[in-house]
């Protein structure tokens, strides 16, 4: 079966450059938060404050989530945000667990945008979405290119129940 044009080795070079750039953005952001002592309290309070007025930047339902879930559990978020950013970045740079890393990045970007922060979030979100739609083209030049077929084969050997050998064992 012939690869789609966006999954060819040549076009995958472009996806790799974008993927690695995204990975550097996430890993750098996460590293700075880990190394510098991250506290999301001020960010969360600022986002909650943006939910008031005639044209709020933060929707009421999201501000309620921030106020009643995130802020009381800020210690958890102080841990999960920098670790998530760092790990998503590392995975994107390596092209390992690329699809989950792209989804994690999109989820984080979406939450930052919902909290009223624009910055590079829409750009990163859009690039992550494009890479998600390229499928295996996004990790052709990465660890997943080799790891996914290996894992599929391993799972097929260890968990496949459709062969005749297993049927005999069940009926015996």
N, C-alpha and C positions, 0 to 999 in steps of 0.2 A: 504494500500500500504506500502510495506516494504522500509525502508530507505536504501539508498546506503551506502556502507561501510564507506565512508568518511563523512557521515552525521549522523553516529550513536553517541549516547551520549559518548561512550568510546573514540572514535577517536576525537570527538569534544573537548575533554580536551586538546589534543595537539594543535588544532587550537586556542583554547582560550588562551593558554600560549603564542603562537606566536602573536595573536591579541593584548593581553595586553602588551607584550613587545614592539610591534610597537607603541601602544598608548602611552606608557611611553616615547619612543624616541621622538615622535612628540610633546607631551604635554610639556616635559622638554625643548625641543628646542624652542618652541613657548613662554613658560614662560620666559626663559632667555632673549629672544628678547624683550618681552613686558616690563620686569622689568629693563632691562639694557639700554633701549633706542636704538632701532635698526635703522640703516641707511644702505640701500642697495647700496648707490652710489658707494662706493669703489668696492664692489663685481661686480656690473654691468660694471664698467669701466674695471676691470680686465678681465672679460669675453669677452668684446669687443676686448681687446688687444690680447686675445688668438686666434683671428680669422685671424691672419696674419701669414706669413711665408710659408714655403714649405709644412709642415704638420700641419695645424691648428687644435687645440683642439676643437674649436667652428666653426661650419659651418657659412658661410657668411650670409645666409638667417636669421639665428637665431641672429647673431650679429647685423644685420640690424634691427630686431625687438627690440633688447635690446637698440640699439642706438636711434631709432626713436620713440619707443613707451614706453618702460619701463623707460629709463633714464629721459625723459621729464616729466614723471608721477611718479617719484620716491616716492613722498609723498603717493600716493595711494598704491604702492607696500610696502612701509614701514609699512603700516597699515595692508594690506591684508595678507601678508606672516606670520607674527607672530600670528595674530588672526586665520588664516586658520590652521596653525600648531597646535595651542593650541586646537581648536575645533575638529579637526580631531583626535587628540590624546585622548581627553576626550570621544568622541564618540566611539573610538575603545576600550578604557578601559571598558566602560559601555556595549559595544555591542549594542549600540543604533544608528540607522541609519548607520549600519555597512557597507553596500554596498556603499552608497554615501561617507562615510569616507574613505573606501579603494580606491575608484576612485579618491578622492581628494588627498590622499597620493601619489598614483601613478602619478597623474598629477604634483604634486610638485616635486617628485623625478625625473621625466622625465625632467622637466625644469632645475633642478639643474645639471643633467647630460649633457643636451644640452649646458649648460653654462660652461662646462668643469670641473665640480666638481665631482670627483669619490666618495671618502670617503665611507660611508655606503649606499649611494644611490642605487647602483645595488642590494645589499643584501635586502634592504627594499623593493625595487620595485619588486623583485622576490617573496619575502614572501607575499606581497600584492596581487600579481597576483595569487599565489597559493590559498590564502584565498578567493579571488574572485571566483575562479573555484570551491571551496568547497560549495559555495552557502550557504544554511541555516546551514550547518555544522559549518560555521565560527561564527555564532551567537547563536548556540544552547544554550550555557551557557552565555546568555546575555539578555538584555532588549527586543531586537527584537523578541526573541522567543515568547514572550507574546504580544508585541505591534503589530506586523505585523498581526497575526490572528484577533486581536481586530479591527485594522484599516480596514482590508478587510471586516469584518462583518459590521462595521459601514458604510463603503462606499457602500456596497451591499444594505443595508437598506435605505440609503439616495439617492443613485444615480442610482439604478437599474431600468431600464425602460422596462424590458421584461415580467413583470407579467400581468395578465389579468386585474387587477384594473386600471393600467395606460392606457391600450388599450381602455377601456370603456370611460375614460376621454377624450382621443384623438378623438374618433369617435362621442362623444356626442355633 
